Structures are given as structure tokens and as C-alpha cells.
Amino acid sequence: MNITFEILEQHNYWHGETIRTGIPRKSYQDRILAFSGNRLVKVMIGQRRTGKSTILKQLIESLISRGVNPGNIFYLDKEHLDFADLTDSRQLDTLIQLYRKRLAIKGKVYLVLDEIQEIADWEKLVASYAQDDRQEYELYITGSNSHMLSSELGTYLSGRYVPIAVFPLSFQEFLTGYGKQPDKAGLLAYLRQGGLPELINLESGEARRHYVMALRDSILLNDIVRKFDVQDVALLERLFHFLCANIGSLFSINKLVNHLTSTGAKTNFETLSRYVSHLEQALLIHNCSRYDIKGKDILSGARKYYLNDLAFREHLTPGFDPCLSRRLENCIYLHFLARGYTVHVGASRDAEVDLVVEKGTEKAYVQVCYLLADAPIIEREYRSLEAIRDNFPKLVISMDDVEFGTRNGIRHHLAWDFLVSTDPNLHSVNL
């Protein structure tokens, strides 16, 4: 390992260096700092390039502003080329001990470790430092694979970590970053461009397209192909592109097999099931299962898939896109998911509902459409909600120019207004 103390020092803020913190992501800071001051490991999980490193830098700035000595904060970004030779946990342990010795550290050390899953046996190191009785450590780590919580970290730190899901920029954060207004034009830009923070710095459509394609390749290669020894890379890419083109569509794996084999692909149920699971673990997509509204059970079989960021839909499936309502539905789905809601597709004999959202005692039924353009569309969107006989809130969200008020207890919301007025929960919406 050729990492010197001087290299490590260049990547830290021990001497009052300016911290470039990017777009403020206050909701994440509030969530993270709410769990600070203890030995629980704060684990931020999110797709690559969604801003986890920026959130960590904002965290470091917050800790320093709260009186933490900058020298007591150890920051390492494993994705930086300077740390390419750092490959296993023993090397990282050696580096941490070198840091302690050179700075003569006293008191609690804050270990802030970015993309930790790139280091072999990282979970053993995290568990060791989190439970060290000789020295006091507080750990904040990030990773780009949801599997690390269930199988890797969970094995060594069961019940002693706090998972925090990190998503691309919310609509409100997008407006702040691009200097746009919370109106229809602003939302249309968001539905086209998505919330990848780095796109703010790319002005041309061609540059954005190349960035998104490079990100796709990086995630597929580093987080799926290498990790799971995927043999048919072309099939994996075709599968992802199909899901990009069909966001919010209801289908089963069998249906997906039939479609791909009809286009000449050689595959089967088991292979596609694995590949879909890999895409989910890499956090490129989310699956939304069907929920029996009357029986209150999760249904097997067909489900919907949504993208973690709409930039993939924009740049990987070019051409005429007549279905903005699907993009809007994807956007509303992510809005609830990022705020800790469990989201399902509602199903019963009398009603098919786009989204059923729940968190604790909160629950709501949500229909999403682009425009309530005429009487048949209005009847279709409201009929599904009117058939539900409980008293939980029922919402119709669209991109109409005016709000239509309430019909039979069902409230209509303008999408851009809803997306900036419902943080963090449904109680802030006038239902």
C-alpha cells in the first residue's frame, strides 16, 4: 500500500480547509444528526452518484460547527484514485492507527468512510471499531449496494446500526440546484432530467447523455457483473433498458421472459429473476408489489418497477415519449419512498390504485395522471378511489394548470405543489 499520511491529509479537513458542500440536503443532515452521539453505525445506502459523498461533507461541516475538533474527524473516500491501493480492512486499520499517532488524537474519533464496500472484510473492521471498549469511535459509512445491510453488515452488527436510504435530488433540491421555480415548467424539467447532482454541471444534452451512459456502465460492471459473476452482460443491459422504457407498467417475470425471447434473447425465468434482483440490489430500480386493498395482503406475480432516477429513462431510451404520466408516477413513487413510506400498487375487484402508501399509522391512496383532460379520464381516476370504503386519505395528483378541489372526499393536488409541500409527511397536506 503506497498511501502516505500526506496523501490522507490532503483529503481531510484537519487544518480548517474549506469544505465544498454542494446543494444543501437538509433532510439527510437532520436524519443523520438525530442519531449522532452514540455507537450506532450510521449507514447511508444509495445508488452511485446520488450525492452520498456530498452528504458526508455536509455532515463533517455540521460536526465542526457543533464544536467537534476537525482533527478528530477521519474521512476517506474509497472511490478516489489516491486510495486505489487500499483494498482490505487491515490496510485501512493501519491507516487509521497512523492517523491517530501522527495527530496525537485524544477523545472520540469520527470515522467517515465513503463507499466502504470496496474494501475487503470492511464489515469486520466496522464492527470492531464500533464495539471498541478502549477507544471511542463513532462511525458514518456509505455504500452502493442494498445487499450490504441484509447479509454483510447485519451479520456482525445486528441491531447496532441505523440504515439511511439516500436518493437522488428531490424536486425541491433540484429547484434549488438549478435555480428554477416550483411550477409546471420546473417539474417538466425535473421529469426529463432527473435528480443526479452532477448533471447540474453539464450544460449540453450530449454531455448529459454520455455521463448517464457512463454511470450505467459503471454500475452494471462494478456493482453487478463483477460482484455476481454475471455471464450475459448484453442480456443484463437489454433488461435494464426494457425496464427504463416501461416504468410503472405491471408485468411478471414470465411476461418479461416471453418478451425478451420473442426478440431473440436466450434466457429463462431463473436467469431473469436473478438479473432483476441484481438491478434492485445495485439500487438502479425498485419493485412495487401489488397489495390487496380489501384483504390487506401482498400479492405475488405481476408488479411494477420504477427507476431510481429518471435520467436513465431520458437518456437510455431516446425517441418520442408520449407517456409523461408514467414519469410523473415514478416521481411520486420516489417522493414517498425517500420519506420512509412503504409503497405498493393497490388492487381489488373494484379498484386498481396507482400507489398505496403507508408509514406507521399513516396511510393514503394515490392516483397519478398527467392531465384530467376530460370527463372519461376524471371518471376513471376518481372511480378507483371512490370504490375504497375506508377513511384513509385519497389523492389524485396531476399536472393540470388549476386545482379542482375535492370530490366525494378525494382531494386533487397539482403535482409541483404537492412535491414541495408534503415534506416530510402527509400531515402537511390539506386533505
C-alpha positions as CSV (number, residue, x, y, z in Angstrom):
1,M,0.0,0.0,0.0
2,N,1.5,3.3,-1.1
3,I,-0.8,5.6,0.8
4,T,1.2,8.1,2.9
5,F,0.0,10.3,5.8
6,E,0.4,13.3,3.5
7,I,-2.0,11.8,0.9
8,L,-4.5,11.1,3.6
9,E,-4.1,14.7,5.0
10,Q,-4.9,16.2,1.6
11,H,-8.3,14.5,1.7
12,N,-9.2,15.7,5.2
13,Y,-10.1,19.0,6.8
14,W,-7.9,18.9,9.8
15,H,-6.5,22.4,9.4
16,G,-9.5,24.5,8.6
17,E,-9.7,23.8,4.9
18,T,-12.8,24.9,3.0
19,I,-15.4,22.2,2.6
20,R,-17.2,22.1,-0.7
21,T,-20.7,21.1,0.3
22,G,-22.8,21.5,-2.8
23,I,-26.6,21.6,-2.8
24,P,-27.9,21.7,0.8
25,R,-29.6,18.4,1.6
26,K,-31.0,19.3,5.0
27,S,-33.4,16.4,5.3
28,Y,-30.5,14.0,5.3
29,Q,-28.5,16.0,7.8
30,D,-31.5,16.1,10.1
31,R,-31.9,12.4,9.9
32,I,-28.2,11.6,10.4
33,L,-27.6,14.0,13.2
34,A,-30.7,12.8,15.0
35,F,-28.8,9.5,15.6
36,S,-25.4,11.1,16.4
37,G,-23.7,10.9,19.8
38,N,-23.7,7.2,20.2
39,R,-22.1,4.0,19.0
40,L,-24.8,3.1,16.5
41,V,-23.2,2.9,13.0
42,K,-24.9,5.3,10.6
43,V,-25.1,3.5,7.3
44,M,-26.1,5.5,4.2
45,I,-27.1,3.4,1.2
46,G,-27.7,4.8,-2.2
47,Q,-27.1,4.3,-5.9
48,R,-23.7,5.6,-7.1
49,R,-23.6,9.3,-7.9
50,T,-26.6,10.3,-5.9
51,G,-24.7,12.6,-3.6
52,K,-23.6,10.4,-0.7
53,S,-20.1,12.0,-0.7
54,T,-21.6,15.5,-0.6
55,I,-23.9,14.5,2.3
56,L,-20.8,13.2,4.2
57,K,-19.0,16.5,3.6
58,Q,-22.1,18.4,4.8
59,L,-22.0,16.1,7.9
60,I,-18.4,16.9,8.5
61,E,-19.2,20.7,8.3
62,S,-22.1,20.2,10.7
63,L,-19.9,18.3,13.2
64,I,-17.3,21.0,13.1
65,S,-19.9,23.8,13.5
66,R,-21.2,21.9,16.6
67,G,-17.7,22.1,18.2
68,V,-16.1,18.8,17.1
69,N,-12.3,19.3,16.6
70,P,-11.6,18.9,12.9
71,G,-8.6,16.7,13.7
72,N,-10.9,14.1,15.3
73,I,-12.7,13.5,12.0
74,F,-11.2,10.9,9.8
75,Y,-12.6,11.0,6.2
76,L,-11.8,8.5,3.5
77,D,-13.4,8.3,0.0
78,K,-12.6,4.9,-1.3
79,E,-13.6,5.9,-4.9
80,H,-10.8,8.4,-5.1
81,L,-7.9,7.3,-7.2
82,D,-5.4,8.1,-4.4
83,F,-6.9,5.2,-2.4
84,A,-7.0,2.6,-5.2
85,D,-4.3,0.5,-3.5
86,L,-6.4,0.4,-0.3
87,T,-8.1,-3.0,-0.8
88,D,-8.6,-4.7,2.6
89,S,-9.6,-3.9,6.1
90,R,-6.1,-4.5,7.6
91,Q,-4.7,-1.7,5.4
92,L,-7.4,0.6,6.5
93,D,-6.8,-0.2,10.1
94,T,-3.1,0.6,9.7
95,L,-4.0,3.9,8.1
96,I,-6.4,4.8,11.0
97,Q,-3.7,4.0,13.5
98,L,-1.1,6.0,11.6
99,Y,-3.6,9.0,11.7
100,R,-4.1,8.6,15.4
101,K,-0.4,8.6,16.1
102,R,0.6,11.5,13.8
103,L,-2.1,13.8,15.1
104,A,-1.8,12.5,18.7
105,I,-5.6,12.1,18.8
106,K,-7.4,12.4,22.1
107,G,-11.1,11.8,22.6
108,K,-13.7,10.5,20.3
109,V,-12.8,9.8,16.7
110,Y,-15.5,10.2,14.0
111,L,-14.8,7.7,11.2
112,V,-16.4,8.9,8.0
113,L,-15.9,6.2,5.4
114,D,-17.3,6.6,1.8
115,E,-18.0,3.6,-0.5
116,I,-16.8,1.2,2.2
117,Q,-18.0,-1.9,0.3
118,E,-14.9,-1.6,-2.0
119,I,-12.7,-2.7,0.9
120,A,-12.5,-6.5,1.6
121,D,-13.8,-7.5,5.1
122,W,-15.0,-4.0,5.7
123,E,-17.8,-5.2,7.9
124,K,-15.4,-6.8,10.3
125,L,-13.5,-3.6,10.6
126,V,-16.6,-1.5,11.2
127,A,-17.9,-3.9,13.8
128,S,-14.5,-3.9,15.6
129,Y,-14.3,-0.1,15.8
130,A,-18.0,0.3,16.7
131,Q,-17.5,-2.0,19.7
132,D,-14.0,-0.9,20.7
133,D,-14.0,-0.5,24.5
134,R,-10.5,1.0,24.7
135,Q,-11.1,4.0,22.3
136,E,-14.3,5.9,21.5
137,Y,-15.4,5.9,17.9
138,E,-18.5,7.0,16.0
139,L,-18.9,5.6,12.5
140,Y,-20.6,7.0,9.4
141,I,-20.3,4.9,6.3
142,T,-21.8,4.8,2.8
143,G,-22.3,2.0,0.3
144,S,-23.9,1.5,-3.1
145,N,-25.5,-1.9,-2.7
146,S,-28.5,-2.7,-0.6
147,H,-27.3,-6.2,0.0
148,M,-24.6,-5.0,2.4
149,L,-27.2,-4.3,5.0
150,S,-29.0,-7.7,5.0
151,S,-26.1,-10.1,4.6
152,E,-22.8,-8.4,5.3
153,L,-23.1,-5.7,8.0
154,G,-26.1,-7.4,9.6
155,T,-24.0,-10.5,10.4
156,Y,-21.6,-8.5,12.5
157,L,-23.7,-5.6,13.8
158,S,-27.2,-6.9,14.2
159,G,-29.3,-4.2,15.8
160,R,-26.4,-1.8,16.2
161,Y,-26.7,0.2,13.0
162,V,-29.1,2.8,11.6
163,P,-29.8,2.5,7.8
164,I,-30.4,5.7,5.9
165,A,-31.5,5.4,2.3
166,V,-30.1,8.1,0.0
167,F,-31.9,9.1,-3.1
168,P,-31.1,11.5,-6.0
169,L,-32.1,15.1,-5.6
170,S,-35.7,15.7,-4.6
171,F,-37.8,18.1,-6.6
172,Q,-37.2,20.8,-4.0
173,E,-33.4,20.2,-4.1
174,F,-33.5,20.1,-7.9
175,L,-35.2,23.6,-7.9
176,T,-32.5,24.9,-5.5
177,G,-29.7,23.5,-7.6
178,Y,-30.9,24.7,-11.0
179,G,-32.5,28.0,-9.7
180,K,-35.9,27.1,-11.1
181,Q,-39.4,27.9,-9.8
182,P,-41.8,25.4,-8.2
183,D,-44.2,25.4,-11.2
184,K,-45.2,23.2,-14.1
185,A,-42.1,24.2,-16.2
186,G,-39.8,23.3,-13.3
187,L,-41.5,19.9,-12.8
188,L,-41.3,19.1,-16.5
189,A,-37.6,19.8,-16.4
190,Y,-37.2,17.5,-13.4
191,L,-39.2,14.7,-15.1
192,R,-36.9,14.9,-18.1
193,Q,-33.5,15.5,-16.4
194,G,-33.9,13.5,-13.1
195,G,-32.0,14.2,-9.9
196,L,-28.4,13.1,-10.5
197,P,-26.5,16.0,-8.8
198,E,-23.6,16.0,-11.3
199,L,-25.9,16.8,-14.2
200,I,-26.2,20.4,-12.9
201,N,-22.6,21.0,-14.1
202,L,-23.3,19.7,-17.6
203,E,-25.0,22.1,-19.9
204,S,-25.4,20.2,-23.2
205,G,-27.7,17.3,-23.7
206,E,-24.9,15.3,-25.3
207,A,-22.7,15.7,-22.3
208,R,-25.5,14.6,-20.0
209,R,-26.2,11.6,-22.2
210,H,-22.6,10.5,-22.1
211,Y,-22.5,11.0,-18.3
212,V,-25.6,8.8,-17.8
213,M,-24.4,6.1,-20.1
214,A,-21.0,6.0,-18.4
215,L,-22.8,5.8,-15.0
216,R,-24.9,2.9,-16.3
217,D,-21.8,1.1,-17.4
218,S,-20.0,1.7,-14.2
219,I,-22.9,0.4,-12.0
220,L,-23.6,-2.6,-14.2
221,L,-19.9,-3.6,-14.3
222,N,-18.8,-2.8,-10.8
223,D,-21.9,-3.5,-8.7
224,I,-23.4,-6.3,-10.7
225,V,-21.2,-8.1,-13.3
226,R,-18.1,-8.4,-11.1
227,K,-19.9,-8.9,-7.8
228,F,-22.3,-11.6,-9.1
229,D,-20.1,-13.0,-11.9
230,V,-22.8,-12.3,-14.5
231,Q,-22.1,-14.1,-17.8
232,D,-24.6,-12.5,-20.2
233,V,-23.8,-8.8,-19.9
234,A,-25.7,-8.0,-23.1
235,L,-28.8,-9.5,-21.7
236,L,-28.4,-7.6,-18.4
237,E,-28.1,-4.3,-20.4
238,R,-31.2,-5.2,-22.5
239,L,-33.2,-6.0,-19.4
240,F,-32.3,-2.7,-17.8
241,H,-33.2,-0.8,-20.9
242,F,-36.5,-2.6,-21.1
243,L,-37.3,-1.6,-17.5
244,C,-36.3,2.0,-18.3
245,A,-38.8,2.1,-21.2
246,N,-41.6,0.5,-19.2
247,I,-41.6,2.3,-15.9
248,G,-44.8,1.9,-14.0
249,S,-46.0,-1.0,-16.2
250,L,-47.5,-4.0,-14.5
251,F,-45.9,-7.3,-15.6
252,S,-44.5,-10.6,-14.2
253,I,-41.0,-12.2,-14.7
254,N,-42.7,-14.8,-17.0
255,K,-44.1,-12.0,-19.2
256,L,-40.6,-10.4,-19.3
257,V,-39.1,-13.7,-20.4
258,N,-41.6,-14.1,-23.2
259,H,-41.0,-10.6,-24.4
260,L,-37.2,-10.9,-24.5
261,T,-37.2,-14.4,-26.0
262,S,-39.5,-13.1,-28.7
263,T,-36.8,-10.6,-29.6
264,G,-34.2,-13.3,-29.9
265,A,-32.7,-13.3,-26.4
266,K,-31.8,-16.7,-24.9
267,T,-33.0,-16.6,-21.3
268,N,-35.3,-18.2,-18.7
269,F,-37.2,-17.4,-15.5
270,E,-34.3,-18.2,-13.2
271,T,-31.8,-16.0,-15.0
272,L,-34.1,-13.0,-15.4
273,S,-35.2,-13.3,-11.7
274,R,-31.5,-13.1,-10.7
275,Y,-30.8,-10.2,-13.0
276,V,-33.8,-8.2,-11.8
277,S,-32.6,-8.9,-8.2
278,H,-29.1,-7.7,-9.1
279,L,-30.5,-4.4,-10.6
280,E,-32.5,-3.9,-7.4
281,Q,-29.5,-4.5,-5.2
282,A,-27.5,-2.0,-7.2
283,L,-30.4,0.4,-6.5
284,L,-31.0,1.2,-10.1
285,I,-34.6,0.0,-9.9
286,H,-37.3,-0.5,-7.2
287,N,-40.0,-3.1,-7.4
288,C,-43.5,-2.2,-6.3
289,S,-45.6,-5.3,-5.4
290,R,-49.4,-5.5,-5.6
291,Y,-51.4,-5.0,-2.4
292,D,-54.9,-6.5,-1.8
293,I,-56.8,-3.4,-0.6
294,K,-59.6,-5.5,1.0
295,G,-57.6,-8.5,2.2
296,K,-54.5,-6.3,3.2
297,D,-52.1,-8.9,1.8
298,I,-49.2,-8.6,-0.6
299,L,-50.0,-10.4,-3.8
300,S,-47.4,-12.5,-5.8
301,G,-46.9,-12.4,-9.5
302,A,-47.1,-9.2,-11.5
303,R,-45.7,-6.0,-10.1
304,K,-44.4,-2.6,-11.2
305,Y,-40.8,-1.4,-11.5
306,Y,-39.7,2.2,-11.1
307,L,-36.3,3.8,-11.8
308,N,-34.2,5.3,-9.0
309,D,-33.6,8.2,-11.3
310,L,-35.5,9.4,-14.4
311,A,-32.3,10.4,-16.2
312,F,-31.9,6.8,-17.2
313,R,-35.3,6.9,-18.9
314,E,-34.4,10.1,-20.7
315,H,-31.0,9.2,-22.0
316,L,-31.1,5.4,-22.4
317,T,-34.4,5.1,-24.2
318,P,-34.4,8.0,-26.7
319,G,-37.2,8.9,-29.0
320,F,-40.8,10.1,-28.8
321,D,-42.2,9.7,-25.3
322,P,-46.0,10.1,-25.2
323,C,-46.4,9.0,-21.6
324,L,-45.4,11.7,-19.2
325,S,-47.9,10.3,-16.7
326,R,-45.6,7.3,-16.2
327,R,-42.7,9.6,-15.4
328,L,-44.8,11.5,-13.0
329,E,-45.9,8.3,-11.3
330,N,-42.3,7.3,-11.0
331,C,-41.5,10.7,-9.5
332,I,-44.4,10.5,-6.9
333,Y,-43.3,6.9,-6.0
334,L,-39.8,8.1,-5.2
335,H,-41.1,11.1,-3.3
336,F,-42.9,8.8,-0.9
337,L,-40.1,6.1,-0.8
338,A,-37.5,8.8,0.1
339,R,-39.6,9.8,3.0
340,G,-39.7,6.4,4.6
341,Y,-43.1,5.2,3.3
342,T,-43.8,1.7,2.2
343,V,-45.4,1.8,-1.3
344,H,-47.5,-0.8,-3.1
345,V,-49.8,-1.0,-6.1
346,G,-53.4,-1.1,-4.9
347,A,-55.5,-4.0,-6.2
348,S,-59.0,-5.4,-5.7
349,R,-62.0,-6.5,-7.8
350,D,-63.5,-3.0,-7.6
351,A,-60.4,-0.8,-7.7
352,E,-56.9,-0.5,-9.2
353,V,-54.9,2.2,-7.5
354,D,-51.5,3.5,-8.6
355,L,-50.0,3.8,-5.2
356,V,-50.9,2.7,-1.7
357,V,-48.5,4.4,0.8
358,E,-48.0,3.6,4.5
359,K,-45.8,4.7,7.3
360,G,-46.7,3.9,10.9
361,T,-50.3,4.9,11.4
362,E,-50.4,6.9,8.2
363,K,-51.9,5.5,5.0
364,A,-53.1,7.0,1.8
365,Y,-54.3,6.0,-1.7
366,V,-52.9,7.9,-4.6
367,Q,-53.9,8.1,-8.3
368,V,-51.4,9.8,-10.6
369,C,-52.2,11.1,-14.1
370,Y,-50.7,13.7,-16.4
371,L,-53.9,15.7,-17.1
372,L,-57.6,15.4,-16.0
373,A,-58.4,16.4,-19.6
374,D,-62.0,15.3,-20.0
375,A,-64.9,13.6,-18.2
376,P,-63.9,10.0,-19.0
377,I,-60.4,10.5,-17.6
378,I,-61.8,12.2,-14.5
379,E,-64.3,9.4,-14.0
380,R,-61.6,6.7,-14.4
381,E,-59.2,8.3,-11.9
382,Y,-61.8,9.0,-9.2
383,R,-63.8,5.8,-9.6
384,S,-60.9,3.7,-8.3
385,L,-60.6,5.7,-5.2
386,E,-64.4,6.1,-4.6
387,A,-64.7,2.3,-4.6
388,I,-62.4,2.1,-1.4
389,R,-64.6,2.2,1.7
390,D,-62.2,3.1,4.4
391,N,-61.5,6.6,5.8
392,F,-57.8,7.0,4.9
393,P,-56.9,10.0,2.7
394,K,-57.4,9.6,-1.1
395,L,-55.5,11.8,-3.5
396,V,-55.4,12.5,-7.2
397,I,-52.2,14.1,-8.4
398,S,-51.9,15.7,-11.9
399,M,-50.1,18.4,-13.9
400,D,-53.2,20.4,-14.7
401,D,-53.0,24.2,-14.5
402,V,-55.6,24.6,-11.8
403,E,-56.6,22.6,-8.7
404,F,-60.0,21.1,-8.9
405,G,-60.7,20.9,-5.2
406,T,-62.5,17.9,-3.6
407,R,-64.9,15.3,-5.0
408,N,-66.5,12.8,-2.6
409,G,-63.7,13.4,-0.1
410,I,-61.0,12.9,-2.7
411,R,-58.6,15.8,-2.9
412,H,-57.0,16.9,-6.2
413,H,-53.4,18.2,-6.0
414,L,-51.2,20.0,-8.5
415,A,-48.1,17.8,-8.8
416,W,-45.4,20.5,-8.4
417,D,-47.2,22.0,-5.4
418,F,-47.6,18.6,-3.8
419,L,-43.9,17.7,-4.2
420,V,-42.8,20.8,-2.3
421,S,-45.5,20.9,0.3
422,T,-45.5,17.4,1.7
423,D,-42.1,17.1,3.3
424,P,-41.8,15.1,5.4
425,N,-45.3,13.5,5.7
426,L,-48.9,13.5,4.7
427,H,-50.0,15.6,7.7
428,S,-48.6,18.7,6.0
429,V,-51.1,18.2,3.1
430,N,-54.5,19.7,3.5
431,L,-56.5,16.6,3.0
